[in-house]
Amino acid sequence: MYTGTQFSVFLVDKPGVLVQVTDKLAQSKVNISALTLMDSVEHGVFRIVCDDADRARAALRSLNIPMTEPEVLMVELPNRPGAMADLCAKLGADHVSIKYAYLTAGAPGGRTLGIFKVSDMKKALKTVDTRANRKKADLNIRRPRALRA
């Protein structure tokens, strides 16, 4: 569990715009660790977390497109049913609101990276860190029995 920089890139809804961004990142040798793309009426929001934020920032700025750089919570989760629900329950129990979230596709038996924009980063880090220290070997957070199906 750690924090990272997410790039929220605002894209005009036209053919070829997304390839411009992804091609520039590829040319700059920037690996995308996680991504989501959301559309709206006039533009899309391409949210990405990269392995090298400084190199990604330079590549994206060279395209002269609008973007923001919010701080996000990044949590490795076991790739199993309910892993995200368990973490969401713990954050909710500590009154941390999740503004949005997305996950990488984890390999079977592997790990999944969860990206969370939260209302209170300090509290979220403390909540997740407390849970991780209880189970050092694995961030195997469990939902309270009342929330399990």
Buried (B, 14 or more C-beta within 10 A) or exposed (E): BEEBBBBBBBBEEEEEBBEEBBEBBEEBEBEBBBBBEEEEEEBBBBBBBBEBBEBBBEBBEEBEBEBEEEEBBBBBBBBEEBBBBBBBBBBEEBEBEBEEBBBBEBEEEEBBBBBBBBEBBEBBBEBBEEBBEEEEEEBBBBBEEEBEE
